[in-house]
């Protein structure tokens, strides 16, 4: 009877540099997306600030900002999960562990 030997392939070279580069590029795209959405809705933001006055407008603005932060965080997390899955689904290092 032969004993099966499972070999673990080596991780890719320069993996830390590549991960940091991809993260930096994705961060730049996220910042650009956030700026584009803010600038596209600038007239809406301006119209809402001249009609609301007092602390109610500030609290409402903070609440809307929090909701946008949570939604974009969820979308960003799901996009990151998809990217990680696509990058590792056929990589030889991870195939033996499925």
Backbone as CSV, one residue per row, in Angstrom:
resi,resn,N_x,N_y,N_z,CA_x,CA_y,CA_z,C_x,C_y,C_z
1,UNK,0.845,-1.169,0.000,0.000,0.000,0.000,0.900,1.245,0.000
2,UNK,0.606,2.191,-0.875,1.391,3.425,-0.987,0.766,4.524,-0.147
3,UNK,1.607,5.226,0.532,1.135,6.388,1.291,1.089,7.587,0.349
4,UNK,-0.001,8.287,0.367,-0.110,9.462,-0.502,0.622,10.631,0.142
5,UNK,1.349,11.327,-0.677,2.129,12.468,-0.203,1.519,13.737,-0.784
6,UNK,1.042,14.602,0.067,0.447,15.852,-0.375,1.522,16.925,-0.302
7,UNK,1.832,17.503,-1.446,2.828,18.568,-1.457,2.125,19.918,-1.470
8,UNK,2.687,20.829,-0.750,2.154,22.179,-0.696,3.018,23.071,-1.573
9,UNK,2.451,23.637,-2.642,3.255,24.515,-3.488,3.629,25.797,-2.758
10,UNK,4.669,26.430,-3.231,5.129,27.682,-2.638,4.210,28.828,-3.020
11,UNK,4.163,29.803,-2.148,3.395,31.009,-2.447,4.087,31.800,-3.550
12,UNK,3.334,32.632,-4.268,3.942,33.411,-5.352,5.015,34.374,-4.829
13,UNK,5.997,34.645,-5.671,7.037,35.592,-5.306,6.481,37.011,-5.302
14,UNK,7.045,37.854,-4.485,6.684,39.270,-4.356,5.197,39.462,-4.043
15,UNK,4.651,38.579,-3.258,3.221,38.628,-2.952,2.844,39.854,-2.122
16,UNK,3.711,40.272,-1.210,3.398,41.435,-0.380,3.398,42.704,-1.230
17,UNK,4.395,42.836,-2.105,4.461,44.009,-2.975,3.239,44.069,-3.892
18,UNK,2.869,42.933,-4.457,1.708,42.906,-5.354,0.412,43.222,-4.608
19,UNK,0.280,42.697,-3.393,-0.925,42.977,-2.611,-1.013,44.455,-2.247
20,UNK,0.122,45.053,-1.860,0.115,46.481,-1.535,-0.174,47.338,-2.757
21,UNK,0.376,46.962,-3.897,0.131,47.708,-5.130,-1.342,47.640,-5.532
22,UNK,-1.920,46.460,-5.477,-3.333,46.300,-5.823,-4.215,47.065,-4.828
23,UNK,-3.881,47.009,-3.544,-4.645,47.747,-2.539,-4.563,49.249,-2.735
24,UNK,-3.375,49.743,-3.101,-3.218,51.183,-3.339,-4.024,51.624,-4.558
25,UNK,-3.991,50.834,-5.610,-4.757,51.173,-6.819,-6.253,51.136,-6.525
26,UNK,-6.707,50.121,-5.802,-8.129,50.038,-5.449,-8.536,51.207,-4.556
27,UNK,-7.651,51.621,-3.647,-7.946,52.764,-2.789,-8.099,54.048,-3.577
28,UNK,-7.229,54.228,-4.584,-7.335,55.420,-5.439,-8.648,55.417,-6.199
29,UNK,-9.048,54.255,-6.713,-10.338,54.169,-7.408,-11.504,54.459,-6.469
30,UNK,-11.436,53.990,-5.223,-12.506,54.261,-4.257,-12.601,55.748,-3.933
31,UNK,-11.455,56.396,-3.778,-11.456,57.830,-3.519,-12.036,58.586,-4.704
32,UNK,-11.638,58.206,-5.919,-12.156,58.868,-7.122,-13.663,58.677,-7.245
33,UNK,-14.136,57.484,-6.915,-15.576,57.215,-6.979,-16.320,58.076,-5.963
34,UNK,-15.804,58.169,-4.765,-16.447,58.977,-3.734,-16.485,60.450,-4.130
35,UNK,-15.386,60.963,-4.668,-15.361,62.358,-5.121,-16.329,62.591,-6.274
36,UNK,-16.398,61.662,-7.218,-17.305,61.815,-8.362,-18.759,61.839,-7.905
37,UNK,-19.116,60.980,-6.970,-20.502,60.955,-6.472,-20.818,62.239,-5.721
38,UNK,-19.876,62.723,-4.918,-20.097,63.965,-4.170,-20.255,65.148,-5.115
39,UNK,-19.388,65.229,-6.123,-19.482,66.343,-7.065,-20.732,66.256,-7.936
40,UNK,-21.152,65.040,-8.281,-22.362,64.888,-9.090,-23.610,65.317,-8.316
41,UNK,-23.576,65.160,-7.001,-24.734,65.516,-6.176,-24.556,66.830,-5.436
42,UNK,-23.605,67.649,-5.860,-23.321,68.903,-5.157,-24.533,69.830,-5.131
43,UNK,-25.284,69.900,-6.229,-26.454,70.779,-6.247,-27.524,70.296,-5.263
44,UNK,-27.673,69.002,-5.126,-28.634,68.454,-4.167,-28.203,68.769,-2.741
45,UNK,-26.921,68.604,-2.453,-26.419,68.924,-1.118,-26.604,70.412,-0.809
46,UNK,-26.327,71.252,-1.790,-26.452,72.692,-1.594,-27.906,73.082,-1.356
47,UNK,-28.822,72.504,-2.105,-30.235,72.824,-1.940,-30.752,72.366,-0.579
48,UNK,-30.264,71.254,-0.088,-30.759,70.760,1.203,-30.200,71.573,2.370
49,UNK,-29.012,72.146,2.230,-28.446,72.914,3.344,-29.086,74.292,3.461
50,UNK,-29.620,74.901,2.362,-30.243,76.228,2.461,-31.652,76.126,2.980
51,UNK,-32.274,74.883,2.868,-33.655,74.737,3.332,-33.738,74.271,4.773
52,UNK,-32.689,73.630,5.270,-32.722,73.158,6.656,-31.799,74.029,7.498
53,UNK,-32.263,74.371,8.663,-31.453,75.203,9.555,-31.515,74.613,10.952
54,UNK,-30.517,74.896,11.735,-30.513,74.432,13.119,-29.857,73.078,13.270
55,UNK,-30.029,72.510,14.463,-29.367,71.243,14.776,-30.018,70.058,14.071
56,UNK,-31.265,70.200,13.667,-31.932,69.113,12.950,-31.260,68.806,11.626
57,UNK,-30.805,69.855,10.935,-30.105,69.656,9.673,-28.764,68.976,9.861
58,UNK,-28.088,69.317,10.946,-26.781,68.704,11.229,-26.953,67.230,11.571
59,UNK,-27.928,66.920,12.400,-28.171,65.527,12.786,-28.604,64.721,11.567
60,UNK,-29.469,65.290,10.746,-29.895,64.606,9.526,-28.737,64.366,8.579
61,UNK,-27.862,65.365,8.449,-26.697,65.200,7.584,-25.758,64.126,8.086
62,UNK,-25.559,64.067,9.403,-24.714,63.020,9.978,-25.330,61.637,9.786
63,UNK,-26.636,61.553,9.924,-27.317,60.268,9.730,-27.198,59.795,8.288
64,UNK,-27.395,60.693,7.347,-27.260,60.333,5.935,-25.821,59.929,5.630
65,UNK,-24.858,60.646,6.184,-23.452,60.296,5.982,-23.138,58.922,6.552
66,UNK,-23.686,58.604,7.713,-23.471,57.297,8.312,-24.072,56.184,7.463
67,UNK,-25.260,56.424,6.937,-25.899,55.421,6.084,-25.078,55.197,4.821
68,UNK,-24.624,56.280,4.188,-23.777,56.133,2.999,-22.487,55.391,3.333
69,UNK,-21.893,55.687,4.478,-20.667,55.014,4.895,-20.890,53.515,5.047
70,UNK,-21.975,53.134,5.682,-22.271,51.711,5.853,-22.535,51.019,4.527
71,UNK,-23.314,51.651,3.656,-23.628,51.043,2.357,-22.370,50.880,1.521
72,UNK,-21.544,51.933,1.435,-20.314,51.837,0.646,-19.336,50.850,1.269
73,UNK,-19.333,50.734,2.581,-18.478,49.749,3.235,-18.885,48.328,2.891
74,UNK,-20.189,48.076,2.869,-20.680,46.747,2.499,-20.359,46.449,1.046
75,UNK,-20.590,47.406,0.166,-20.297,47.206,-1.253,-18.795,46.981,-1.465
76,UNK,-17.971,47.758,-0.792,-16.525,47.588,-0.904,-16.060,46.243,-0.367
77,UNK,-16.625,45.809,0.734,-16.277,44.500,1.289,-16.659,43.361,0.369
78,UNK,-17.843,43.456,-0.232,-18.265,42.411,-1.166,-17.408,42.405,-2.428
79,UNK,-17.026,43.589,-2.900,-16.139,43.660,-4.066,-14.768,43.073,-3.730
80,UNK,-14.273,43.319,-2.522,-13.000,42.747,-2.099,-13.083,41.236,-1.988
81,UNK,-14.183,40.740,-1.458,-14.379,39.299,-1.352,-14.414,38.654,-2.734
82,UNK,-15.099,39.288,-3.675,-15.147,38.773,-5.037,-13.754,38.769,-5.661
83,UNK,-13.000,39.840,-5.475,-11.649,39.900,-6.024,-10.741,38.842,-5.431
84,UNK,-10.832,38.625,-4.121,-10.005,37.595,-3.481,-10.396,36.211,-3.977
85,UNK,-11.670,35.967,-4.139,-12.120,34.666,-4.634,-11.651,34.437,-6.063
86,UNK,-11.786,35.465,-6.919,-11.349,35.317,-8.306,-9.840,35.121,-8.409
87,UNK,-9.084,35.763,-7.527,-7.628,35.659,-7.583,-7.121,34.318,-7.077
88,UNK,-7.864,33.664,-6.197,-7.355,32.442,-5.578,-8.085,31.176,-5.996
89,UNK,-9.118,31.271,-6.782,-9.911,30.071,-7.056,-9.163,29.015,-7.857
90,UNK,-8.225,29.397,-8.706,-7.473,28.414,-9.481,-5.976,28.451,-9.181
91,UNK,-5.582,29.132,-8.118,-4.178,29.198,-7.750,-3.742,27.841,-7.186
92,UNK,-2.581,27.345,-7.609,-2.156,26.003,-7.161,-2.002,25.877,-5.654
93,UNK,-1.713,26.936,-4.960,-1.528,26.870,-3.514,-2.837,26.502,-2.808
94,UNK,-3.968,26.945,-3.343,-5.253,26.750,-2.668,-6.077,25.603,-3.232
95,UNK,-5.684,25.023,-4.343,-6.506,23.972,-4.964,-6.588,22.734,-4.101
96,UNK,-5.496,22.351,-3.453,-5.498,21.141,-2.641,-6.296,21.242,-1.360
97,UNK,-6.751,22.420,-0.966,-7.440,22.601,0.305,-8.951,22.752,0.171
98,UNK,-9.482,22.441,-0.965,-10.935,22.614,-1.144,-11.700,21.390,-0.795
